[in-house]
Amino acid sequence: MTILYIHGLNGSLSPEKQTILEQYGTVISPSIDYHNIPNAIECLYDTYKNKTIDVIIGSSMGGYTGFHLCKLIQKPALLFNPALASRSVEQQTPITPSNNGNNISIVLGAKDTVVDPKGTLNYIGDHLNTEQPIDIKILPYLEHRIPVDVFDEMVDSFFF
């Protein structure tokens, strides 16, 4: 299995989280400069559309990117606090199919002050096709950053 991990704004995949993901397969985690690449989704699509990617996992800005990319390449996704409703750095949003044919799992932190969980829920309600399988978990204690133990639990739940 090949996992495409998409980091958030000014972020990267931590060694601890990479170790967790490597239990499930090969991990690809490209470095993305969202500030200087306003069409990051299109660039990622062009890079990975003909490669074997089985799952997309993203966080924050990477969750926004992963949300649209998973629809373009028709793969399941696990997204942590995706910046769907608004972002501090704008990106070009491509036209995507309304349904990726796979499940999209979203983990939201109720205490997130960076990505408003209510805004994300409103975006999902306004933009998702009723045929799109989606699983939303709202964790009442979770803030924006995803602790390693929560990441481990949610990844395990996603794969099993």
Disulfide bonds with the S-S distance in Angstrom:
none
